[in-house]
């Protein structure tokens, strides 16, 4: 029997307009709610929507952010990444 240590992430919804509440994001990206909250404060991570107290991420914004994280090698800098898009 083999031991599978890879995280089991949920696939993103096909519809880019669907909003994913921040409390559900760890299931999609493998990061804790606390990390995502800190990144929002620091201006990092996927773009989000805030409606009152609700923080949510559109599936499209998460998909775009994940594409920006794609790397060809471990020595590659973020701005050299394949398909990299800078937000700033």
Secondary structure as the mmCIF struct_conf table of DSSP 4:
data_model
#
loop_
_struct_conf.conf_type_id
_struct_conf.id
_struct_conf.beg_label_comp_id
_struct_conf.beg_label_asym_id
_struct_conf.beg_label_seq_id
_struct_conf.end_label_comp_id
_struct_conf.end_label_asym_id
_struct_conf.end_label_seq_id
BEND BEND1 UNK A 6 UNK A 6
HELX_LH_PP_P HELX_LH_PP_P1 UNK A 9 UNK A 13
BEND BEND2 UNK A 14 UNK A 14
TURN_TY1_P TURN_TY1_P1 UNK A 16 UNK A 17
STRN STRN1 UNK A 19 UNK A 21
HELX_RH_3T_P HELX_RH_3T_P1 UNK A 22 UNK A 24
TURN_TY1_P TURN_TY1_P2 UNK A 25 UNK A 25
HELX_RH_AL_P HELX_RH_AL_P1 UNK A 26 UNK A 29
BEND BEND3 UNK A 30 UNK A 30
HELX_RH_AL_P HELX_RH_AL_P2 UNK A 33 UNK A 42
TURN_TY1_P TURN_TY1_P3 UNK A 43 UNK A 43
BEND BEND4 UNK A 45 UNK A 46
STRN STRN2 UNK A 49 UNK A 51
TURN_TY1_P TURN_TY1_P4 UNK A 52 UNK A 53
STRN STRN3 UNK A 54 UNK A 58
HELX_RH_AL_P HELX_RH_AL_P3 UNK A 59 UNK A 68
TURN_TY1_P TURN_TY1_P5 UNK A 69 UNK A 69
BEND BEND5 UNK A 72 UNK A 73
TURN_TY1_P TURN_TY1_P6 UNK A 74 UNK A 75
HELX_RH_3T_P HELX_RH_3T_P2 UNK A 78 UNK A 80
BEND BEND6 UNK A 81 UNK A 81
TURN_TY1_P TURN_TY1_P7 UNK A 82 UNK A 83
#
